Amino acid sequence: MTLAAPATLYVGLLVAAPLAILLAYSMWTQTYVSIDRTPTLANYREAFTDPLVRHLMIRSILIAGSVTLVTVATAYPIAYFIAVKARKKTLWLLLITIPFWSSYLLRVFAWKLILGFNGVMNSALMVTGLINEPLTFLLYNEFAVVLTLAHAWAPFAILPIYVSLQKIDPSLLEAATDLGDSAAARFFRVTLPLTIPGIIAASLIIFIPTVGDYVTPSLVGGSDGKMIANLIQVQFGAANNWPLGATLSLLAMLAVGFVAIVYALGLTALGRRIR
């Protein structure tokens, strides 16, 4: 207990205390000039009855789920190649970290330049003659948000899956081969079930922070790509309504936690069923 006391205190100060402050603020009311600290559930009633909050919450979860699906689906083949086929694994892992050598904002702005009306993609398509005028659906919508976030979070999906692939005992694959399994059968009966923990870890690493991202939707999402975090940012900033912002933050955390738990349990059950 004595040895764990510093770590417990540290976690309490950095995790429990901010959550307690958010909970306290969510029970208060913002007046014109100050905060009324009389406990009330008015903010929760407003959040549950406001159609804009429900719309943004659902959109945020759908966008985060799409980002997670796209990122994991593209990261798995890359991780498999590095873990199974590649010879210079360290070099490949180093190449994966290259995006982190630049600022996150620079990468978002780069996608804005690529997808823009006069951006790289439209210019290339027009030069090749595939289109006669720039495409307008590439930027300032949910598609742009999903694409940008999927690129930004790709390394966070590749590395956990790579680690899970590295932990697979080669003798299991050899036994499956001796029993007459084809390459596809070995993958679905041995490799995929054993990498379910890595897939879950990658998915949660991507899904949880993606729901709370407000920078990317602000820069490339436009009005059609706004998420719940943008509304929270407005409440803490321009609207100066910290109690409602705290309420929305807690509700977003609860929604993300519920979806994450259901997803992890479902994927774990699926992995057991495949085996």
NORRA-V82468 format. One record per residue. RES is the residue in one letter. OMEGA is omega in radians with two decimals (NA if undefined). Layout:
[[RES,OMEGA] [RES,OMEGA]]
This chain:
[[M,-3.12] [T,-3.13] [L,-3.12] [A,-3.08] [A,3.13] [P,3.13] [A,3.11] [T,3.11] [L,-3.14] [Y,3.12] [V,3.14] [G,-3.13] [L,-3.04] [L,-3.10] [V,-3.04] [A,-3.10] [A,3.09] [P,3.10] [L,3.11] [A,3.11] [I,3.09] [L,3.13] [L,3.13] [A,3.13] [Y,-3.11] [S,3.13] [M,-3.14] [W,-3.10] [T,3.09] [Q,3.03] [T,-3.09] [Y,-3.03] [V,-3.07] [S,-3.14] [I,3.07] [D,-3.05] [R,3.04] [T,-3.10] [P,-3.14] [T,3.09] [L,-3.08] [A,-3.14] [N,3.12] [Y,3.09] [R,3.13] [E,-3.12] [A,-3.10] [F,-3.09] [T,-3.12] [D,-3.14] [P,3.12] [L,3.13] [V,3.12] [R,-3.13] [H,-3.12] [L,3.13] [M,3.13] [I,3.12] [R,-3.14] [S,3.14] [I,3.12] [L,3.12] [I,3.12] [A,3.08] [G,3.11] [S,3.10] [V,3.14] [T,-3.13] [L,-3.12] [V,-3.07] [T,-3.14] [V,-3.13] [A,3.12] [T,-3.11] [A,-3.07] [Y,3.11] [P,3.12] [I,3.12] [A,3.12] [Y,3.12] [F,-3.11] [I,-3.06] [A,-2.99] [V,-2.98] [K,-3.01] [A,3.10] [R,-3.12] [K,-3.07] [K,-3.12] [T,3.12] [L,3.14] [W,3.10] [L,3.08] [L,3.14] [L,3.14] [I,-3.09] [T,-3.09] [I,3.12] [P,-3.13] [F,3.10] [W,3.11] [S,-3.12] [S,3.08] [Y,3.14] [L,3.11] [L,3.12] [R,3.10] [V,3.11] [F,3.09] [A,3.09] [W,3.09] [K,3.09] [L,-3.13] [I,-3.03] [L,-3.05] [G,-3.11] [F,3.07] [N,-3.06] [G,-3.06] [V,-3.07] [M,3.12] [N,3.13] [S,-3.13] [A,3.13] [L,3.13] [M,3.11] [V,-3.14] [T,3.11] [G,-3.14] [L,3.09] [I,-3.13] [N,3.12] [E,-3.07] [P,3.08] [L,-3.09] [T,-3.05] [F,-3.09] [L,-3.03] [L,3.11] [Y,3.04] [N,-3.11] [E,3.13] [F,-3.13] [A,3.13] [V,-3.13] [V,-3.11] [L,-3.12] [T,-3.14] [L,3.12] [A,3.09] [H,-3.08] [A,-3.05] [W,-3.10] [A,3.14] [P,3.14] [F,3.07] [A,-3.09] [I,-3.02] [L,3.11] [P,3.12] [I,3.10] [Y,3.14] [V,3.14] [S,3.09] [L,3.14] [Q,-3.08] [K,-3.11] [I,3.12] [D,-3.13] [P,-3.13] [S,3.10] [L,3.10] [L,3.10] [E,3.12] [A,3.10] [A,3.10] [T,3.13] [D,3.14] [L,3.04] [G,3.12] [D,3.03] [S,3.13] [A,3.13] [A,3.14] [A,3.10] [R,-3.12] [F,-3.05] [F,-3.10] [R,-3.08] [V,-3.00] [T,-3.07] [L,3.12] [P,-3.12] [L,3.12] [T,3.10] [I,3.10] [P,3.10] [G,3.11] [I,3.11] [I,3.14] [A,3.13] [A,-3.11] [S,-3.13] [L,3.11] [I,-3.12] [I,-3.00] [F,-3.01] [I,3.14] [P,-3.12] [T,3.11] [V,-3.10] [G,-3.13] [D,3.08] [Y,-3.14] [V,-3.11] [T,3.08] [P,-3.14] [S,-3.04] [L,-3.06] [V,-3.06] [G,-3.06] [G,-3.13] [S,-3.13] [D,-3.10] [G,3.13] [K,-3.12] [M,-3.07] [I,3.14] [A,3.08] [N,3.09] [L,3.10] [I,3.13] [Q,3.11] [V,-3.13] [Q,3.13] [F,-3.09] [G,-3.01] [A,-3.10] [A,-3.14] [N,3.13] [N,-3.08] [W,3.11] [P,3.12] [L,3.07] [G,3.10] [A,3.11] [T,3.13] [L,3.12] [S,3.14] [L,3.12] [L,3.09] [A,3.11] [M,3.13] [L,3.13] [A,3.13] [V,3.13] [G,3.13] [F,-3.14] [V,-3.12] [A,3.14] [I,3.12] [V,-3.14] [Y,-3.11] [A,3.13] [L,3.13] [G,-3.13] [L,3.09] [T,3.11] [A,3.10] [L,3.11] [G,3.11] [R,-3.12] [R,3.11] [I,-3.14] [R,NA]]
